Amino acid sequence: MKADGAVKEYGLTALMDLEEEIQRLKKDLHAVILAHYYQESEIQDVADLIGDSLQLSQHAAKTNADVIVFAGVHFMAETAKILNPSKQVLIPDLKAGCSLAEGCPPHQFKRFREKYPDHIVMSYINCSAEIKAMSDIICTSSNAVKILSRIPMDQPIIFAPDQNLGRYLIKKTGRELVLWSGVCVVHEMFSERKLIHLKVRHPGAKVLAHPECEQRVLQHADYVGSTSGILNYVKQSSDGEFIIATESGIIHQMEKACPNKTFIPAPPEGDCACNECPYMKLNTLEKLYLCMKNRTPEITLDEGLRLRAFKPIQRMLEMS
């Protein structure tokens, strides 16, 4: 991909091939590029590993690279740093945050937790290091049901920060959970009304949804699962048409894996592009190049906080 669109903003020459430069820098830095499924397609295409939060965490935990370049959002890069304190962790845009992480301020969550002294805290990985440090175990959408099933039935649990994933777990497992009232700005925007219209126009299409969606959307799904779970469903299914109720970046990998199948992004309310994560899309190929070239922005953490946050992540990885 040529950098013509970036010439004026970044001062790069029009002849520079960003993909080649990124590959050169990767070798020079002995770096690994990790990208989430929700990243722009050109970033996915230069990554060493594309995955969901669990896959990326597992890879970050065992990489032998000197530098981890995390094309995702802040909590993901932060998790990589928690797992790799001696490695440099870079992120293309430090402002690439997450509505779930931002919607669970540590000082408020601390007071919330104090109301339930007999409860343990099971936190979704989409949270800050401070929240992880206050948690007993971390989960992802891929392993949440499995991890919950291994906690004794008589153990009361706080689940944070995604209330939609929490409600899905309650329905799926029958467990009682005390929920923090956070939501993902992307997954709460899908329109049930428009989804039903799509199903009428495409009666043979399977609806695949992420458990961060609201229950009114999930009730119309043929399959509910993590991004990797949805991708695997598509690969294994004999069906040829799918309505995808998660961030539309995943469709790039679906089209690469199954070029003869049709993928329709579930529509949001209104006419906005709200089925795209505004945080994920802050990362661009140009920013990826620059962060590797300049070795900044870099994720840093206080060691005491890192150690406290490491324990519940380690428990998750051991149980996964």
N, C-alpha and C positions, 0 to 999 in steps of 0.2 A: 504494500500500500504506500503510495507516494504521499508526501507531506505538504502538497501544494496549499491545502486549506490552513495549514499551521504556519506558513511562512511569515505572515505579517505579525502574528501574535507572539511567536516564539523565536523569530529570527533564524529559522532553519532554512537551508538551501532547498530550492524546489526539487533538486535531484536526489536529495537524501531519501533513501528507502528506510522508513522507520522500523519495519520488521527486521531487516538485516542488521540495523544498528542495535536493536534490542537483543538479537541473538549474539552479536559480538560482545555487548556489555555483559550478557549473562555468563559467557565464558570467562571474561576478564575478572568478574566479581566472584566466580564460582557460585552463582546464584541459582535459585529455583523460583519460577513464577507460578504462583497458585492463583487460580481464578474461580470465582463463583459462577454458577450457571446463569445468574442474572446480569452478568457483565455484557457489554457490547460485543457483538460477534467477532470484531477484529481483535479484541483483547483475548477472547477465548481461543482464537486461532494461533496465538503466539505463546499460550500458556503451556507449561509442562504437565499440569494437572488441572482438570476442570471438575468440580464436584460440589456437593452440598456441604453444609457446616460440619457434619460428622466426618465425611471423607477427607475434607481439608484439614480438620483437626488431627485425624489419624496420620495423615501424611506429614503434617508439620511436626508431629511428635517424633518421627523417625528419620527425617531428612538429614543428610550429611552435608548439605550445602552450607557455605559460610554466610550467605545472605539470603533471606526470604523476602521476596517481593510479593506482596499480597494485594491482588486486584480484587478487592471486595470492599466491605465497609469496616469501620473502625473497630468494632468489637471482634471481628474475625482476625484482623492483624494483631490486636491486643492479645487474643487467645494464643496466636502463634508465638508471641513474645513471652507469654506466661510459660509456655512449654519449652522455649529455647532462650533462656536468659543470656547465654554467651553469644548468640547470633544477632546480627543486625537485621531488623525487620523494617521494611520500607512499605509505604502505601502511596499510591499515586496522588491522592487528594485527602488531606487530613480532615477535611470537612465532610467526608463521606460517612455520615453517621447512620443512625437507625432509629425510627420512631419508637420502637419497643424499648431500646436502651435509654433513649432520652426521656421516655415517659415513666421511668422508674428511678427517680432521684434517690441516691443512697440515704440521705438523712430522713426522707419520708418513709422509705422502706424499712429502715431501722426501727422507727416508731411503730410501723405496721407489724413487724415481726414480734416486737415486745408484747403485743396484745395476745399472742398465742405462744406462751412459753413452753408448752408441751409438744409443739409441732416442730417437725424438721422442715427444711426448705429445699424443695426441688425446683431449680431454676432452669428455664430455657436458655440455651447458649446465647440467644440474642439479648444480652445484657452486658453491662459494664463490668470491669474487673472488680470494682467495689461491691457490686451485687453478688458476683461470683464468690467473693471473699466472705460474704455473709451467708452463703449457701452450704448445704450439706452434700448435695450432689447436683451435677449439671446433666441436662439431657438435650437432645436435638429432636427434630420432628421424626427423624429416622428411627430413633431408639427409645422414644419416650414411653411407649406402651411396654416394652421389654423391661426397662428400668423400673417403672412403676410396679410391675408384676413381682419384682424381687424385693420390694419393701413390705415388711409385715403388715397384714391387713389391719391390725389394731394400732398402727402408728399413724397419728394425725399428721397431715401434710399441708404446707403452704405451697402453692404453685405460682410462680411469677416468671416473666411479667406479662405473658400473653393470655388473656382471658378466653379467647376463642379456641386456642389449642387446649387450654385447661378444660373448657366445656366439652370439647371433643373427647378428651381423655376420660372425663367423668362418664360420658355416654358409652364409650368403648369398653371401659373396665368395670364400671359400677362403683368405683372408689369415690369417696367424699374428699373434695379438695377445697381449701380456702384459697380464693383467687385474688390476685392483684389485678386491677382493672386496666391493663394495657392492651393496645391493639397495634397491628401493622397497618400503616396508612394505605398500603397497596391492597392487601387482601380484604380489608373491610369495605373497599370501594366497588366491588363487583356487584352488578345489578341483577337481582333475582328476576325482575320483570324482563329485562333484555335477554337473560339466559334462557328463560322459557320460550321467548320468541325464536331464539336460535335453535332450540330443540325442535320446535315446530317446523322450521325451515330445513333442518337437517335431522330427520327422524332416526337415521341410522348411526348418528355420531355418538360416541361415548364421551361422557363428561368426566374429566379428571380434575380433582381439586386438591389444593393444599389445606391441611387442617387449621391454618391461620385464618381461613375464610370464616365468615359468619355462618351459623347453623342454617339460616334460610337459604344459603347457597349450597352448603354441604348436603342438604336433604335431596338435592337433584343430581348428585354425583353418582357415577357408576363405580368410581374408585376414589378413595381419599388417601393421600400419602405425601411423603416428602418429595422434594424435587427429584432426587435420585430414584425414588420409588415410582414417581409418575413417568420418568424417562424409561425405566425398566419395563413398566406396564406397556408402554407404546411399542417397545422393541419386541416384546413377547406376544402381543395381541395379534389376532388374525383380522381384526377390524381395520378399516382403511380411513376412517374419519374421526377426528377427536376435537372436542371443545376443551380448551386448556384454561382452567381457573387458577392460575398462579402468574407470577411475573413473566412477561412475554419473552424475556431473554432465553428461557429454556428451549424455546421453539427452534433456535438455531441448531442445537445439538440433536433435536428430534428430526429435523429436516436432513441433517447429515447422516444420521443413522438409518432413517426410513424415508428415502427420497420419493417413494411412490405413494406415500400416505399424505393425507390432508390434515393440517392443524389450524384450528380457528381460535384465536385468543378470545376468552370470555370478556364481554364488554363491561366497562365501568359505568357508573351513573354519569349522566351529562355527556358532554362531547370532549372531555379532556383525555389526555393520554395517561390516565391514572392507573392503568394496568402495567405501567413501567415505574420502577422504583427511582424516585428522584435522587436518592443518595447513591445508589449503585451507578447511575448514569453520570455522576460527577467525574468518575474515572474515564479517561480517554487514552487512546494509544499514545498521543503526544505527551500526556502527563506521565504515562508509564515510562516512556523513554527518558524524560527529564528526571524523574525520581531515581532512576538507575544511574544516569549520567552524573547527577549532583549528590547522590546518596542521601537524599532528603525529599520529603518528610520521613522522619524516623520515629518509630514507636519506642518510647522509654517508659519504664515502670519503677516505682519504689520497690525495693527488694522485699520488704516486709509484706506489702500488699500482694506482690507476685506470689509469694509462698502461700499466703492464705487462699488466694484464688486458685492456686495449682491443685490443692488437695481435692476439691470436688470435681475438677476436670479429670484428674487422675482416676478417681473412682468411676467416672463415666467410661473412660477408655478401657479400664479393666473389665467393666461389665458389658462392654460392647464387642 
